[in-house]
Protein backbone atom coordinates (compact mmCIF):
# COMPACT_ATOMS: atom_id res chain seq x y z
CA UNK A 1 0.00 0.00 0.00
CA UNK A 2 2.91 2.33 0.79
CA UNK A 3 4.41 1.68 -2.64
CA UNK A 4 1.07 2.46 -4.28
CA UNK A 5 0.78 5.73 -2.34
CA UNK A 6 4.32 6.65 -3.38
CA UNK A 7 3.43 5.88 -7.00
CA UNK A 8 0.49 8.30 -6.88
CA UNK A 9 2.61 10.94 -5.16
CA UNK A 10 5.35 10.68 -7.77
CA UNK A 11 2.79 10.90 -10.55
CA UNK A 12 1.28 14.03 -9.00
CA UNK A 13 4.75 15.59 -8.84
CA UNK A 14 5.08 15.23 -12.62
CA UNK A 15 3.03 18.43 -12.95
CA UNK A 16 5.48 20.66 -11.07
CA UNK A 17 9.06 21.85 -10.97
CA UNK A 18 10.56 21.67 -7.48
CA UNK A 19 13.38 23.58 -5.86
CA UNK A 20 16.63 22.14 -4.51
CA UNK A 21 14.89 21.20 -1.26
CA UNK A 22 12.61 18.90 -3.33
CA UNK A 23 9.55 20.37 -1.57
CA UNK A 24 9.09 23.95 -2.75
CA UNK A 25 7.10 24.24 -5.96
CA UNK A 26 8.87 26.57 -8.40
CA UNK A 27 6.42 26.31 -11.28
CA UNK A 28 4.55 24.09 -13.69
CA UNK A 29 6.47 21.38 -15.53
CA UNK A 30 6.30 22.64 -19.12
CA UNK A 31 7.69 19.40 -20.51
CA UNK A 32 4.80 17.44 -19.03
CA UNK A 33 2.15 19.86 -20.35
CA UNK A 34 3.58 19.96 -23.88
CA UNK A 35 3.92 16.16 -23.97
CA UNK A 36 0.30 15.77 -22.87
CA UNK A 37 -0.76 18.20 -25.59
CA UNK A 38 1.20 16.30 -28.22
CA UNK A 39 -0.21 12.88 -27.33
CA UNK A 40 -3.66 14.39 -26.86
CA UNK A 41 -3.60 15.73 -30.42
CA UNK A 42 -2.50 12.33 -31.76
CA UNK A 43 -5.26 10.61 -29.78
CA UNK A 44 -7.93 12.99 -31.11
CA UNK A 45 -6.78 12.41 -34.70
CA UNK A 46 -6.79 8.64 -34.24
CA UNK A 47 -10.15 8.88 -32.48
CA UNK A 48 -11.65 10.48 -35.58
CA UNK A 49 -10.76 7.29 -37.46
CA UNK A 50 -12.65 5.05 -35.03
CA UNK A 51 -15.04 2.61 -36.70
CA UNK A 52 -18.47 2.28 -35.04
CA UNK A 53 -20.34 -0.99 -35.49
CA UNK A 54 -23.85 -0.22 -34.29
CA UNK A 55 -24.43 1.54 -30.98
CA UNK A 56 -22.42 -0.87 -28.86
CA UNK A 57 -19.15 -1.70 -30.61
CA UNK A 58 -16.37 0.68 -31.60
CA UNK A 59 -12.96 -0.27 -32.96
CA UNK A 60 -10.12 2.23 -32.87
CA UNK A 61 -6.55 2.78 -31.73
CA UNK A 62 -6.65 6.21 -30.10
CA UNK A 63 -6.06 4.57 -26.70
CA UNK A 64 -2.53 3.66 -27.82
CA UNK A 65 -1.50 7.33 -27.69
CA UNK A 66 -3.13 7.65 -24.26
CA UNK A 67 -1.13 4.71 -22.96
CA UNK A 68 2.13 6.53 -23.67
CA UNK A 69 0.98 9.23 -21.25
CA UNK A 70 0.05 6.67 -18.58
CA UNK A 71 3.41 4.94 -19.02
CA UNK A 72 5.41 8.16 -18.83
CA UNK A 73 3.52 10.08 -16.15
CA UNK A 74 1.52 7.64 -14.03
CA UNK A 75 -1.97 7.32 -12.55
CA UNK A 76 -2.65 10.88 -11.36
CA UNK A 77 -1.63 12.53 -14.61
CA UNK A 78 -3.27 9.64 -16.45
CA UNK A 79 -6.63 10.15 -14.75
CA UNK A 80 -6.69 13.89 -15.46
CA UNK A 81 -5.47 13.38 -19.03
CA UNK A 82 -7.94 10.59 -19.78
CA UNK A 83 -10.94 12.44 -18.37
CA UNK A 84 -10.09 15.78 -19.98
CA UNK A 85 -9.35 14.16 -23.33
CA UNK A 86 -12.70 12.36 -23.32
CA UNK A 87 -14.46 15.72 -23.01
CA UNK A 88 -12.30 17.29 -25.73
CA UNK A 89 -13.01 14.40 -28.10
CA UNK A 90 -16.73 14.87 -27.54
CA UNK A 91 -16.40 18.59 -28.33
CA UNK A 92 -14.37 17.88 -31.49
CA UNK A 93 -16.54 15.01 -32.70
CA UNK A 94 -19.77 14.61 -30.68
CA UNK A 95 -21.51 11.27 -31.03
CA UNK A 96 -24.93 11.53 -29.44
CA UNK A 97 -25.56 13.16 -26.07
CA UNK A 98 -22.71 13.70 -23.62
CA UNK A 99 -22.63 11.08 -20.87
CA UNK A 100 -20.25 11.55 -17.89
CA UNK A 101 -19.91 7.79 -17.38
CA UNK A 102 -17.52 7.61 -20.35
CA UNK A 103 -15.42 10.38 -18.83
CA UNK A 104 -15.26 8.44 -15.56
CA UNK A 105 -14.22 5.29 -17.45
CA UNK A 106 -11.46 7.23 -19.23
CA UNK A 107 -10.15 8.54 -15.90
CA UNK A 108 -10.27 5.09 -14.30
CA UNK A 109 -8.40 3.64 -17.30
CA UNK A 110 -5.67 6.25 -16.76
CA UNK A 111 -5.32 5.21 -13.14
CA UNK A 112 -5.20 1.48 -13.93
CA UNK A 113 -2.72 1.78 -16.77
CA UNK A 114 -0.59 4.11 -14.66
CA UNK A 115 -0.48 1.70 -11.73
CA UNK A 116 0.65 -1.13 -14.00
CA UNK A 117 3.12 0.74 -16.22
CA UNK A 118 4.47 3.86 -14.50
CA UNK A 119 8.10 3.53 -13.47
CA UNK A 120 8.03 -0.19 -14.20
CA UNK A 121 10.27 -2.08 -16.64
CA UNK A 122 8.56 -2.37 -20.01
CA UNK A 123 7.50 -6.01 -20.34
CA UNK A 124 4.94 -7.55 -22.68
CA UNK A 125 3.28 -9.51 -19.88
CA UNK A 126 2.83 -6.31 -17.86
CA UNK A 127 1.33 -4.49 -20.83
CA UNK A 128 -1.04 -7.41 -21.45
CA UNK A 129 -2.05 -7.48 -17.76
CA UNK A 130 -2.77 -3.74 -17.83
CA UNK A 131 -4.73 -4.01 -21.07
CA UNK A 132 -6.80 -6.94 -19.79
CA UNK A 133 -7.58 -5.21 -16.49
CA UNK A 134 -8.74 -2.04 -18.25
CA UNK A 135 -10.73 -4.07 -20.78
CA UNK A 136 -12.59 -5.94 -18.04
CA UNK A 137 -13.17 -3.02 -15.64
CA UNK A 138 -13.68 -0.08 -18.00
CA UNK A 139 -14.91 -1.63 -21.24
CA UNK A 140 -16.75 -4.83 -20.37
CA UNK A 141 -18.25 -3.82 -17.02
CA UNK A 142 -18.47 -0.02 -16.77
CA UNK A 143 -18.89 0.48 -20.52
CA UNK A 144 -21.71 -2.03 -20.71
CA UNK A 145 -23.35 -0.42 -17.68
CA UNK A 146 -23.23 3.01 -19.35
CA UNK A 147 -24.82 1.59 -22.51
CA UNK A 148 -27.50 -0.03 -20.37
CA UNK A 149 -28.28 3.33 -18.75
CA UNK A 150 -28.15 5.28 -22.02
CA UNK A 151 -30.13 2.96 -24.29
CA UNK A 152 -32.10 0.82 -21.86
CA UNK A 153 -30.71 -2.42 -23.28
CA UNK A 154 -30.40 -5.32 -20.83
CA UNK A 155 -26.88 -5.49 -19.37
CA UNK A 156 -26.40 -9.19 -20.04
CA UNK A 157 -27.89 -8.92 -23.52
CA UNK A 158 -25.13 -6.64 -24.80
CA UNK A 159 -22.30 -7.91 -22.56
CA UNK A 160 -21.33 -11.00 -24.66
CA UNK A 161 -20.60 -9.02 -27.84
CA UNK A 162 -18.55 -6.50 -25.88
CA UNK A 163 -16.60 -9.26 -24.14
CA UNK A 164 -15.90 -10.88 -27.51
CA UNK A 165 -14.72 -7.62 -29.09
CA UNK A 166 -12.45 -6.76 -26.15
CA UNK A 167 -10.91 -10.23 -25.99
CA UNK A 168 -10.12 -10.00 -29.70
CA UNK A 169 -8.57 -6.54 -29.36
CA UNK A 170 -6.71 -7.32 -26.12
CA UNK A 171 -3.62 -9.00 -27.63
CA UNK A 172 -3.71 -6.71 -30.69
CA UNK A 173 -3.63 -3.50 -28.63
CA UNK A 174 -1.07 -4.98 -26.24
CA UNK A 175 1.38 -5.96 -28.96
CA UNK A 176 0.99 -2.66 -30.82
CA UNK A 177 1.63 -0.59 -27.70
CA UNK A 178 4.50 -2.76 -26.51
CA UNK A 179 6.20 -2.69 -29.91
CA UNK A 180 5.87 1.08 -30.31
CA UNK A 181 6.85 1.79 -26.70
CA UNK A 182 9.88 -0.52 -26.89
CA UNK A 183 11.01 1.16 -30.12
CA UNK A 184 10.63 4.65 -28.68
CA UNK A 185 12.34 3.61 -25.44
CA UNK A 186 15.30 2.11 -27.30
CA UNK A 187 15.52 5.20 -29.50
CA UNK A 188 15.78 7.46 -26.45
CA UNK A 189 12.54 9.31 -27.24
CA UNK A 190 10.96 8.60 -23.86
CA UNK A 191 14.14 9.62 -22.06
CA UNK A 192 13.94 12.98 -23.81
CA UNK A 193 10.27 13.40 -22.97
CA UNK A 194 10.87 12.55 -19.32
CA UNK A 195 13.86 14.83 -19.02
CA UNK A 196 17.11 14.01 -17.26
CA UNK A 197 16.29 16.29 -14.34
CA UNK A 198 12.54 15.77 -14.28
CA UNK A 199 10.64 17.94 -11.83
CA UNK A 200 13.70 19.78 -10.53
CA UNK A 201 14.67 23.43 -10.93
C-alpha positions as CSV (number, residue, x, y, z in Angstrom):
1,X,0.0,0.0,0.0
2,X,2.9,2.3,0.8
3,X,4.4,1.7,-2.6
4,X,1.1,2.5,-4.3
5,X,0.8,5.7,-2.3
6,X,4.3,6.7,-3.4
7,X,3.4,5.9,-7.0
8,X,0.5,8.3,-6.9
9,X,2.6,10.9,-5.2
10,X,5.4,10.7,-7.8
11,X,2.8,10.9,-10.6
12,X,1.3,14.0,-9.0
13,X,4.8,15.6,-8.8
14,X,5.1,15.2,-12.6
15,X,3.0,18.4,-13.0
16,X,5.5,20.7,-11.1
17,X,9.1,21.9,-11.0
18,X,10.6,21.7,-7.5
19,X,13.4,23.6,-5.9
20,X,16.6,22.1,-4.5
21,X,14.9,21.2,-1.3
22,X,12.6,18.9,-3.3
23,X,9.5,20.4,-1.6
24,X,9.1,24.0,-2.8
25,X,7.1,24.2,-6.0
26,X,8.9,26.6,-8.4
27,X,6.4,26.3,-11.3
28,X,4.5,24.1,-13.7
29,X,6.5,21.4,-15.5
30,X,6.3,22.6,-19.1
31,X,7.7,19.4,-20.5
32,X,4.8,17.4,-19.0
33,X,2.2,19.9,-20.3
34,X,3.6,20.0,-23.9
35,X,3.9,16.2,-24.0
36,X,0.3,15.8,-22.9
37,X,-0.8,18.2,-25.6
38,X,1.2,16.3,-28.2
39,X,-0.2,12.9,-27.3
40,X,-3.7,14.4,-26.9
41,X,-3.6,15.7,-30.4
42,X,-2.5,12.3,-31.8
43,X,-5.3,10.6,-29.8
44,X,-7.9,13.0,-31.1
45,X,-6.8,12.4,-34.7
46,X,-6.8,8.6,-34.2
47,X,-10.1,8.9,-32.5
48,X,-11.7,10.5,-35.6
49,X,-10.8,7.3,-37.5
50,X,-12.6,5.0,-35.0
51,X,-15.0,2.6,-36.7
52,X,-18.5,2.3,-35.0
53,X,-20.3,-1.0,-35.5
54,X,-23.9,-0.2,-34.3
55,X,-24.4,1.5,-31.0
56,X,-22.4,-0.9,-28.9
57,X,-19.2,-1.7,-30.6
58,X,-16.4,0.7,-31.6
59,X,-13.0,-0.3,-33.0
60,X,-10.1,2.2,-32.9
61,X,-6.6,2.8,-31.7
62,X,-6.7,6.2,-30.1
63,X,-6.1,4.6,-26.7
64,X,-2.5,3.7,-27.8
65,X,-1.5,7.3,-27.7
66,X,-3.1,7.6,-24.3
67,X,-1.1,4.7,-23.0
68,X,2.1,6.5,-23.7
69,X,1.0,9.2,-21.2
70,X,0.1,6.7,-18.6
71,X,3.4,4.9,-19.0
72,X,5.4,8.2,-18.8
73,X,3.5,10.1,-16.1
74,X,1.5,7.6,-14.0
75,X,-2.0,7.3,-12.6
76,X,-2.7,10.9,-11.4
77,X,-1.6,12.5,-14.6
78,X,-3.3,9.6,-16.5
79,X,-6.6,10.1,-14.8
80,X,-6.7,13.9,-15.5
81,X,-5.5,13.4,-19.0
82,X,-7.9,10.6,-19.8
83,X,-10.9,12.4,-18.4
84,X,-10.1,15.8,-20.0
85,X,-9.3,14.2,-23.3
86,X,-12.7,12.4,-23.3
87,X,-14.5,15.7,-23.0
88,X,-12.3,17.3,-25.7
89,X,-13.0,14.4,-28.1
90,X,-16.7,14.9,-27.5
91,X,-16.4,18.6,-28.3
92,X,-14.4,17.9,-31.5
93,X,-16.5,15.0,-32.7
94,X,-19.8,14.6,-30.7
95,X,-21.5,11.3,-31.0
96,X,-24.9,11.5,-29.4
97,X,-25.6,13.2,-26.1
98,X,-22.7,13.7,-23.6
99,X,-22.6,11.1,-20.9
100,X,-20.3,11.5,-17.9
101,X,-19.9,7.8,-17.4
102,X,-17.5,7.6,-20.4
103,X,-15.4,10.4,-18.8
104,X,-15.3,8.4,-15.6
105,X,-14.2,5.3,-17.4
106,X,-11.5,7.2,-19.2
107,X,-10.1,8.5,-15.9
108,X,-10.3,5.1,-14.3
109,X,-8.4,3.6,-17.3
110,X,-5.7,6.2,-16.8
111,X,-5.3,5.2,-13.1
112,X,-5.2,1.5,-13.9
113,X,-2.7,1.8,-16.8
114,X,-0.6,4.1,-14.7
115,X,-0.5,1.7,-11.7
116,X,0.7,-1.1,-14.0
117,X,3.1,0.7,-16.2
118,X,4.5,3.9,-14.5
119,X,8.1,3.5,-13.5
120,X,8.0,-0.2,-14.2
121,X,10.3,-2.1,-16.6
122,X,8.6,-2.4,-20.0
123,X,7.5,-6.0,-20.3
124,X,4.9,-7.5,-22.7
125,X,3.3,-9.5,-19.9
126,X,2.8,-6.3,-17.9
127,X,1.3,-4.5,-20.8
128,X,-1.0,-7.4,-21.4
129,X,-2.0,-7.5,-17.8
130,X,-2.8,-3.7,-17.8
131,X,-4.7,-4.0,-21.1
132,X,-6.8,-6.9,-19.8
133,X,-7.6,-5.2,-16.5
134,X,-8.7,-2.0,-18.2
135,X,-10.7,-4.1,-20.8
136,X,-12.6,-5.9,-18.0
137,X,-13.2,-3.0,-15.6
138,X,-13.7,-0.1,-18.0
139,X,-14.9,-1.6,-21.2
140,X,-16.8,-4.8,-20.4
141,X,-18.2,-3.8,-17.0
142,X,-18.5,0.0,-16.8
143,X,-18.9,0.5,-20.5
144,X,-21.7,-2.0,-20.7
145,X,-23.3,-0.4,-17.7
146,X,-23.2,3.0,-19.4
147,X,-24.8,1.6,-22.5
148,X,-27.5,0.0,-20.4
149,X,-28.3,3.3,-18.8
150,X,-28.2,5.3,-22.0
151,X,-30.1,3.0,-24.3
152,X,-32.1,0.8,-21.9
153,X,-30.7,-2.4,-23.3
154,X,-30.4,-5.3,-20.8
155,X,-26.9,-5.5,-19.4
156,X,-26.4,-9.2,-20.0
157,X,-27.9,-8.9,-23.5
158,X,-25.1,-6.6,-24.8
159,X,-22.3,-7.9,-22.6
160,X,-21.3,-11.0,-24.7
161,X,-20.6,-9.0,-27.8
162,X,-18.6,-6.5,-25.9
163,X,-16.6,-9.3,-24.1
164,X,-15.9,-10.9,-27.5
165,X,-14.7,-7.6,-29.1
166,X,-12.4,-6.8,-26.1
167,X,-10.9,-10.2,-26.0
168,X,-10.1,-10.0,-29.7
169,X,-8.6,-6.5,-29.4
170,X,-6.7,-7.3,-26.1
171,X,-3.6,-9.0,-27.6
172,X,-3.7,-6.7,-30.7
173,X,-3.6,-3.5,-28.6
174,X,-1.1,-5.0,-26.2
175,X,1.4,-6.0,-29.0
176,X,1.0,-2.7,-30.8
177,X,1.6,-0.6,-27.7
178,X,4.5,-2.8,-26.5
179,X,6.2,-2.7,-29.9
180,X,5.9,1.1,-30.3
181,X,6.9,1.8,-26.7
182,X,9.9,-0.5,-26.9
183,X,11.0,1.2,-30.1
184,X,10.6,4.7,-28.7
185,X,12.3,3.6,-25.4
186,X,15.3,2.1,-27.3
187,X,15.5,5.2,-29.5
188,X,15.8,7.5,-26.5
189,X,12.5,9.3,-27.2
190,X,11.0,8.6,-23.9
191,X,14.1,9.6,-22.1
192,X,13.9,13.0,-23.8
193,X,10.3,13.4,-23.0
194,X,10.9,12.5,-19.3
195,X,13.9,14.8,-19.0
196,X,17.1,14.0,-17.3
197,X,16.3,16.3,-14.3
198,X,12.5,15.8,-14.3
199,X,10.6,17.9,-11.8
200,X,13.7,19.8,-10.5
201,X,14.7,23.4,-10.9
